[in-house]
Amino acid sequence: MDQSNVTLERMRTFVRVAERGNLSAVAREMNLGQSSVTRHVRELEEALGVALFSRTTRRVTLTEEGGRYYASAVQILRLVDQASGEVRNAGEAAAGVVRMSCTAALGVRYISRLVFAFQDRYPGISVDLSLTDERIDLVREGVDIAIRLGPLADSSMKLRALGHSRRILVGAPDYLARHGRPTTPEELATLEGIRMSNIAGSDTLALEGPDGESHVVPFGGNLRVDHGLAAREAYLAGRGIGPAHLWLVDDLLSEGRLETILPDYAPPSVPLNMLIVPERAGIARVRLLVEFLAGEVLRIPGIRRSGTLIRPDR
């Protein structure tokens, strides 16, 4: 084996190809020509004396030897990145790229603005913000941190609990004027509901009353959407009623374009968490963004610190 040809550059390219399984995708991500990506992999294989990938016309997959080498290469590159981050001084550390993923509607309404404020404070840090409600593989997609609503099961990531997001029931004033304003949870079943197609159990509505009692009522309707911003538009257009995070509709409530329904009752709050790739947590620019967001998200309407009891407004 020719050790001199086993370079960090070739190793990084190999790792990204292994994670993405697509040469052209890695070329775009690394701002390289596809021929350069191919050359890096080929030269690394020649230096090691083994085939790292099995190739088809559409995808490359790791060989058995490639899989073993990938595990070691990831550890080596993580150590290199960590060591580099530790030796930079404070000014030099506040530079580079942080790749971030966020729940889509929350990202549009508030997190994007927090990113703007962060970059005003640290102009040398670039943020690559991806908005999606899909549960992505952070390592495979090259993401450093992700903000997610709802329960999480990924134990391999470092978890930072940010708080809980309060939800309320809303509807447009004209819709409620035409169809009636319910006074009990049971009366909700007579109204048209806007349901989320990407949430299991959206055909029922669970509510907590002022004394902590639980109510589960049928919840039906002719419109289902898979995005919070689409639900917001449906409520505003008078297509029906439904639950909404307070941060999703706070401006429409203050303008009187939406109303709170049954203010003494509310759907359960939803946990808001930050996932951090453990090996990236020690890098200064990532740590700065994590700490900034952890403090600022509590300014978002309806977000309360974890452990704080959230009750419906009386």
FENURNOR-V520468 format. One line per field, one symbol per residue. ss: DSSP state (@ for helix, = for strand, . for the rest). psi: psi as a letter, one per 30 degrees, with the letter a starting at -180 (. if undefined). burial: b if it has 24 or more other C-alpha atoms within 12 Angstrom, else e. A space follows every 50 residues. Layout:
ss=???
psi=???
burial=???
This chain:
ss=..@@@..@@@@@@@@@@@@@..@@@@@@@@...@@@@@@@@@@@@@@@.. ..===....===.@@@@@@@@@@@@@@@@@@@@@@@@..@@@@..===== ==.@@@@@@@@@@@@@@@@@@...=======......@@@@...=====. .......========.=====.@@@@@@@.....@@@@@@..====.... ...=====.....=====....===..@@@@@@@@@....=====@@@@@ @@@@....===....=...=======.@@@...@@@@@@@@@@@@@@@@. ..==..........
psi=kjeffileeeeeeeeeeeefgkeeeeeeeghlleeeeeeeeeeeeeefgl kfkkklfflklkleeeeeeeeeeeeeeeeeeeeeeffkleeffhlakkkk kkkeeeeeeeeeeeeeeefeeiffkkkjkkjkfkjljeeefgkelkkkkl kkgjfflkkjkeakjkllkllkeeeeeefkjkfleffffflkkjlkfgkk gfgljklklfggkkkjlkjllfkklgkeeeeeeeeeggfallkkkeffge eeeffgfllkkiffkklklkkklkkkjeffffkeeeeeeeeeeeeffffk kfkkkkfkkjlkk.
burial=eeeeebeeebbbbbbbbbbbbbbbbbbeeeeeeeeebbebbbbbbeeeee bbbeeeeeebbbeeebeebbeebbeebbeebbeebeeeeeeebbbbbbbb bbbbbbbebbbbebbeebbeebeebebbbbbebebbebbebbbbbbbbbb eeeeeebbbbbbbbbbbbbbbbbebbeeeebbeebeebbebbbbbbeeee ebbbbbbbbeeeeeebbbbbbebbbebbbbbbbbbbebbbbbbbbbbbbb ebbeeebbbbbbbbbbbbbbbbbbbbbbbbbbbbbbbbbbebbbebbbeb bbbbbeeeebbbee
